[in-house]
Amino acid sequence: MREDGAQAAAAAVRARRRGISDNAPSGPSAAAALRMRFLHAADLHLDSPLRGLDAYDGAPAERLRGASRAAFVALVDLALARRVAVVLLAGDIYDGDWVDFRTGLFFREQLVRLTQAGVRVFVARGNHDAESVITRQLPRVAGVHVFSSRAAETVDLPALGVAVHGRSFPRRSVPEDLVPDYPAPLPGRFNVGVLHTSLGGNAAHPTYAPTTAAALAAKGYDYFALGHVHERQVVREAAPRIVFSGNLQGRHANECGAKGCELVEVSDGRIAAAEFVPLDVVRWHRLALDAAGIDDMHVLAARFHAALQPAAADARDRLHAVRVTLEGESALHRVEAAQPGALAAALHAAAQDADGIEVWIERVEVKLRSPTDRAAAAQRADALGEVVRLVDELLADDAALAAWAGRQLRDLGGLPAGLLDADPSRLGADELRALLADAEGSVFAQLAQAAAPAAPGADGAAA
């Protein structure tokens, strides 16, 4: 019997409570003969502000700011090239509320590219793009489903043999486990769950929607597409496969290595293949260079090239943003003390010489030690011996070091708001020890320079 309008509306409400279904033939064996691909990505953080770039001389600021967009365009290109049927986005599409409509229009434009090619898109909002966070809206795109923030729901795709389950964050902070609310798997379907979660906790990320791998596995799904943790992680290989895809594009030196998405192929209702596909256009690195025994800038440059080549060998088409830390006991410590910035300049020059690789040095952290024979220097009766004895005394007592630093910096005054992180009163013992070592090196360099014989004619007299 044909339902009238009221009955149809009631049926639609019941269908939404149970799950949403495309109008297509279905049955227990619908997934059996189907082969399909889907992409899983998360944490796009489109138009993340990346504050402070203008303070870096020579920084490719526009490329860095546009990297999140370029990476998402690459994802759409991949989806179209590999003919995927479904794209899953597990939260934090945006970094927060849009500054203006351009961010939303860009994202919408890429969604239209997907849906016009017949690709279905599913979005679960996370903490950065929670329903209460994004205040501006644009017309919806047909073929894109944003999961409800009120309750978990299911979208059934009988023609693909797939059921997609998910829920969005209603607000930025979600302290409760959302998994118990997720619907049961649909029989005869490849069941996918989309969830933004910290899982059991991650030191690099706040705890949101906490749950466990065991709780996810107990749902009986075939795949869980997770977001929130920016480092790719395969939590469970199979039954179900549980994956944090990581963010699509690294944004700073704490988000290093290849970034991208998961490409999964399903055949006969099971995962036939799964691979990580790098899509980042800027790749971040941290390089720790041991400068022990090096006393020549050319040797330092060669060591930098040797460390960079393996890190960038498989991604020569990308911009490589590098933070370098110089460590070890080296005569270069005296060079830096005498000419602050000399080692950073040398590494910037080395980056210019990188063969076939585009490199930007984001920062150089100098943690070198002077090769001075400290035991012998401490026995001296001159200024050098006095400095070494004082430093040794302070390094042996954290409380004494903090008190001494406070006295020396008493007249520094308040710092601007943008430099509060550099306020010495906020530094820990390790940071104070590092600063003390740098200060000692500077004093050594100045004492050595003062003791060196003047070059002929340096005082203006005839040579």
C-alpha atoms as one frame of an Amber mdcrd trajectory, in Angstrom:
protein
   0.000   0.000   0.000   1.283   3.441  -0.938   1.994   5.690   2.068   0.331
   9.117   2.162   2.351  12.260   2.990   2.059  11.959   6.769   3.003   8.275
   6.713   5.954   9.039   4.457   7.156  11.765   6.792   6.859   9.428   9.771
   8.709   6.730   7.875  11.474   9.219   7.082  11.837  10.059  10.777  12.007
   6.356  11.666  14.560   5.811   8.885  16.729   8.586  10.240  16.636   7.059
  13.705  17.616   3.672  12.302  19.905   4.973   9.615  19.641   6.740   6.271
  19.515   4.813   3.034  20.056   5.729  -0.577  17.219   4.548  -2.814  18.937
   1.628  -4.502  18.564  -2.150  -4.521  19.807  -3.809  -1.372  20.133  -7.231
   0.173  22.418  -9.403   2.295  24.701 -10.137  -0.637  24.874  -6.540  -1.909
  28.504  -6.153  -0.821  29.611  -9.548  -2.067  30.286  -8.728  -5.698  31.270
  -5.082  -5.218  34.687  -3.520  -5.468  35.163   0.074  -4.355  37.766   2.509
  -3.029  37.519   5.177  -0.364  39.773   7.880   1.017  40.123   8.689   4.695
  41.617  12.020   5.761  41.359  14.290   8.779  42.649  17.476  10.386  42.910
  19.638   7.290  43.005  22.843   9.396  42.318  24.880   6.278  43.746  28.411
   6.390  45.429  27.823   9.738  46.859  31.278  10.535  50.537  30.247  11.031
  51.272  33.401  12.995  54.799  34.763  13.180  55.968  33.788   9.697  56.670
  37.392   8.774  59.324  37.481  11.480  61.427  34.975   9.510  63.581  36.751
   6.973  63.201  35.065   3.601  60.415  32.725   4.733  58.182  31.478   1.885
  55.214  32.827   3.840  52.573  32.616   1.125  53.490  29.046   0.198  53.383
  27.990   3.824  50.035  29.684   4.433  48.592  28.166   1.256  49.914  24.667
   1.930  46.748  23.404   3.654  44.673  24.353   0.617  47.154  22.878  -1.854
  47.210  19.596   0.070  43.403  19.360  -0.024  43.368  20.067  -3.760  45.871
  17.202  -4.082  43.487  14.951  -2.131  40.607  15.798  -4.481  42.867  15.206
  -7.478  43.806  11.803  -6.032  40.169  10.879  -5.424  39.264  11.679  -9.019
  42.337   9.996 -10.500  41.854   6.784  -8.494  38.065   6.807  -9.004  37.194
   6.515  -5.350  33.542   6.192  -4.438  33.637   7.737  -0.963  35.713  10.355
   0.861  35.674  10.341   4.676  36.782  13.465   6.568  37.176  12.811  10.283
  37.033  16.297  11.728  38.902  19.589  12.044  38.364  20.631   8.456  38.910
  24.183   9.681  41.221  25.580  12.339  38.324  27.491  13.895  35.608  29.886
  12.820  36.228  31.398   9.395  37.768  34.844   9.285  35.600  35.432   6.235
  33.700  33.346   3.688  36.716  32.605   1.489  37.743  29.596   3.559  34.285
  28.029   3.320  33.963  28.830  -0.372  37.291  27.158  -1.126  36.274  23.992
   0.727  32.866  23.977  -0.918  34.421  24.369  -4.369  36.499  21.238  -3.832
  33.469  19.319  -2.558  31.611  20.246  -5.737  34.494  18.829  -7.786  34.065
  15.529  -5.937  30.293  15.282  -6.011  30.047  16.240  -9.674  32.205  13.197
 -10.346  29.814  11.017  -8.331  31.946  10.816  -5.174  30.050  10.722  -1.865
  31.603  12.762   0.963  31.073  12.264   4.703  32.172  14.768   7.321  32.322
  14.356  11.109  33.041  17.680  12.821  35.797  17.785  15.447  36.834  20.149
  18.217  38.158  22.887  15.914  35.118  22.882  13.614  32.419  21.851  16.092
  28.884  22.962  15.376  29.108  25.702  18.026  32.444  26.969  16.658  31.606
  27.592  12.985  29.177  30.514  12.875  29.154  31.256   9.138  27.245  28.991
   6.766  27.029  28.372   3.025  24.478  26.398   0.979  24.921  22.647   1.325
  26.446  20.544  -1.428  24.297  17.645  -2.658  26.185  14.419  -2.096  27.938
  15.658   1.052  26.688  14.387   4.396  27.709  16.168   7.610  26.935  13.910
  10.551  24.567  15.170  13.204  25.992  16.515  16.463  22.946  15.377  18.441
  23.291  11.632  17.969  25.303   9.165  15.939  23.670   8.143  12.667  24.109
   5.742   9.781  24.065   6.398   6.047  23.437   3.241   4.036  24.834   3.082
   0.488  23.334  -0.125  -0.900  24.688   0.433  -4.399  28.203   0.357  -2.938
  27.548  -2.229  -0.259  28.731   0.270   2.360  27.265   1.718   5.549  28.901
   4.801   7.064  28.354   5.643  10.735  29.379   8.868  12.438  28.714  11.764
  14.742  29.932  15.356  14.880  31.098  17.344  17.896  28.356  19.692  19.147
  30.929  21.894  20.899  34.695  22.222  21.161  35.023  20.200  24.371  33.537
  16.698  24.347  34.706  14.849  27.478  32.403  11.839  27.046  32.890   8.657
  25.024  30.723   8.869  21.885  31.200   5.263  20.780  28.386   3.651  22.828
  25.929   5.831  20.866  27.129   4.531  17.491  24.558   2.270  15.761  24.987
  -1.451  15.265  26.574  -2.514  11.971  24.261  -3.174   9.053  24.343  -6.790
   7.891  25.617  -7.400   4.382  27.516  -4.110   4.346  31.106  -2.983   4.705
  30.649  -0.890   7.849  32.768   2.208   8.419  32.831   4.406  11.512  33.991
   8.035  11.357  35.066   9.556  14.657  37.108  12.481  15.985  38.749  11.261
  19.183  41.897  11.313  21.282  41.337   7.578  21.854  43.255   6.677  25.028
  45.066  10.004  25.205  47.966  11.628  23.402  50.547  13.919  24.974  50.533
  16.209  21.928  46.752  16.695  21.835  43.970  17.535  24.314  41.669  14.709
  25.367  38.384  14.757  23.470  35.764  12.015  23.054  38.052   9.482  24.777
  37.524   5.805  24.053  39.524   2.619  23.537  40.497   0.410  20.633  38.628
  -2.411  22.347  35.425  -0.335  22.436  35.792   0.439  18.732  36.405  -3.201
  17.878  33.337  -4.229  19.868  31.081  -2.230  17.507  31.580  -4.899  14.836
  32.540  -2.473  12.069  35.117  -3.185   9.367  37.023   0.130   9.467  37.255
   3.105  11.816  38.390   6.394  10.260  39.760   8.466  13.124  40.809  12.095
  13.371  42.357  14.436  15.954  45.856  12.945  16.373  48.098  14.597  13.782
  50.604  11.791  13.520  49.520   8.852  11.365  48.923   5.764  13.441  47.556
   2.330  12.580  45.903   1.490  15.883  44.736  -1.932  14.718  45.549  -3.733
  11.495  42.322  -5.662  10.984  38.930  -6.762  12.325  38.429  -3.838  12.368
  41.183  -1.765  10.838  41.504   1.368  12.993  43.565   4.264  11.673  44.451
   7.841  12.532  45.249   9.227   9.097  47.159  12.127  10.656  46.825  15.655
   9.372  46.915  16.322   5.653  49.650  18.960   5.846  52.214  19.616   8.561
  52.083  23.181   9.876  55.253  23.542  11.955  58.353  21.736  13.182  56.345
  19.669  15.661  54.482  18.040  12.741  57.327  16.419  10.854  57.483  13.794
   8.149  55.135  12.759   5.371  51.486  13.805   5.753  48.533  12.607   3.687
  45.564  10.262   3.625  44.567   6.606   3.608  43.478   4.965   0.360  41.510
   1.777   0.998  40.202  -0.741  -1.530  37.299  -2.996  -0.591  36.451  -6.182
  -2.452  33.844  -8.785  -1.559  33.053  -6.873   1.613  36.634  -6.992   2.893
  39.695  -4.775   2.751  41.751  -5.891  -0.226  44.417  -3.194   0.049  45.238
  -0.173   2.182  47.982   2.363   1.643  49.121   5.714   2.945  49.405   8.366
   0.219  51.545  11.451   0.991  49.842  14.666  -0.124  51.745  17.386   1.742
  53.277  20.137  -0.353  55.583  21.361   2.424  57.389  18.745   4.484  58.761
  19.584   7.905  61.925  18.084   9.370  63.979  18.283  12.533  67.663  17.575
  11.948  70.051  17.077  14.847  73.623  17.567  13.630  76.534  16.351  15.729
  79.199  18.998  15.234  81.736  17.323  17.538  85.218  17.894  16.239  84.122
  20.253  13.448  85.997  23.538  13.282  85.236  24.503   9.693  82.051  25.937
   8.170  82.519  23.941   4.953  82.593  20.671   6.895  79.440  21.752   8.761
  77.681  22.428   5.433  78.715  19.009   4.120  77.359  17.323   7.241  74.069
  19.194   6.816  73.752  18.003   3.198  74.523  14.414   4.234  71.756  14.507
   6.877  69.207  16.178   4.611  69.554  13.953   1.553  68.006  10.760   3.018
  65.207  12.764   4.677  64.209  14.405   1.390  65.233  11.745  -1.114  61.722
  10.428  -1.780  60.063  13.857  -1.980  62.151  16.116  -4.176  59.045  17.812
  -5.558  58.181  19.409  -2.210  59.438  22.357  -0.230  61.347  21.078   2.800
  61.130  23.213   5.942  63.906  22.305   8.354  64.692  23.068  11.969  68.344
  22.300  12.698  69.852  21.637  16.116  73.643  21.762  16.403  74.977  19.594
  19.209  78.297  18.399  20.544  81.648  19.842  21.599  83.020  21.975  18.800
  85.300  24.918  18.158  82.358  26.356  16.205  80.908  27.285  19.585  83.575
  30.001  19.833  82.770  31.188  16.312  79.101  31.593  17.232  79.958  33.310
  20.497  82.186  35.811  18.710  79.784  36.302  15.777  76.223  35.468  16.823
  74.235  34.136  13.882  77.296  32.924  11.977  76.303  29.247  12.113  72.703
  29.925  11.096  73.950  31.962   8.152  76.283  29.118   7.151  73.398  26.641
   7.156  71.148  29.000   5.196  73.923  29.184   2.615  74.199  25.384   2.615
  70.447  25.160   1.975  70.912  27.333  -1.104  73.386  24.763  -2.427  71.133
  21.734  -1.899  71.122  19.883  -5.219  67.669  19.283  -6.633  65.913  19.951
  -3.312  64.127  23.137  -2.293  65.001  23.842   1.335  64.021  26.545   3.796
  65.800  26.666   7.167  63.101  27.580   9.662  65.404  27.838  12.676  68.882
  26.906  13.865  69.206  25.970  17.522  72.809  26.100  18.717  73.450  23.730
  21.610  77.188  23.397  21.185  79.755  23.144  23.958  83.167  24.745  23.921
  86.105  22.296  23.716  87.827  24.150  26.576  89.658  21.943  29.086  87.442
  22.976  31.945  89.357  21.099  34.640  92.556  22.901  33.720  90.802  26.243
  33.250  89.242  26.011  36.717  92.738  25.970  38.233  93.716  29.253  36.628
  93.907  32.427  38.679  92.746  34.725  35.912  89.301  35.784  34.674  88.869
  32.580  32.677  89.319  30.453  35.774  86.908  32.639  37.726  84.214  32.207
  35.045  84.616  28.415  34.931  84.423  28.083  38.724  81.282  30.214  38.887
  79.588  28.268  36.106  80.459  24.923  37.704  79.066  26.136  41.027  75.795
  27.248  39.422  75.393  24.103  37.337  75.632  21.985  40.501  72.657  23.695
  42.185  69.436  24.451  40.269  68.092  26.675  43.043  71.315  28.703  43.155
  71.234  29.024  39.336  67.649  30.306  39.355  68.418  32.817  42.135  71.576
  34.038  40.399  69.771  34.419  37.050  67.000  36.364  38.784  69.522  38.795
  40.280  71.333  39.322  36.982  68.092  39.919  35.087  66.367  42.025  37.724
  66.648  45.210  35.686  65.458  43.652  32.435  61.908  44.907  32.970  58.707
  43.479  31.491  58.647  41.911  28.055  56.058  42.592  25.326  53.139  40.156
  25.237  54.510  38.450  22.131  57.771  37.590  23.934  56.377  36.237  27.190
  57.570  32.733  26.328  61.134  34.102  26.429  60.709  35.649  29.900  63.684
  34.294  31.930  61.492  34.063  35.030  59.490  31.352  33.240  62.468  29.247
  32.186  63.116  25.829  33.708  66.415  24.486  34.975  67.388  22.845  31.656
  66.777  26.086  29.748  68.737  28.139  32.276  71.658  25.695  32.050  71.631
  26.016  28.254  71.632  29.812  28.497  74.455  29.697  31.023  76.523  27.518
  28.683  75.922  29.987  25.848  76.925  32.899  28.087  80.073  31.073  29.157
  80.996  30.473  25.526  80.505  34.153  24.723  82.745  35.163  27.628  85.413
  32.657  26.531  85.326  34.044  22.995  85.619  37.638  24.216  88.476  36.797
  26.583  90.293  34.944  23.820  89.788  37.849  21.442  91.063  40.322  24.044
  94.155  38.203  24.718  95.017  37.746  21.038  97.856  39.956  19.754  96.656
  42.881  17.709  97.166  42.599  13.969  99.886  44.862  12.559  98.403  48.246
  11.825  95.143  47.448  13.567  95.506  50.459  15.848  96.074  52.808  12.929
  99.897  52.766  13.196 102.039  52.060  10.183 102.683  48.399   9.555
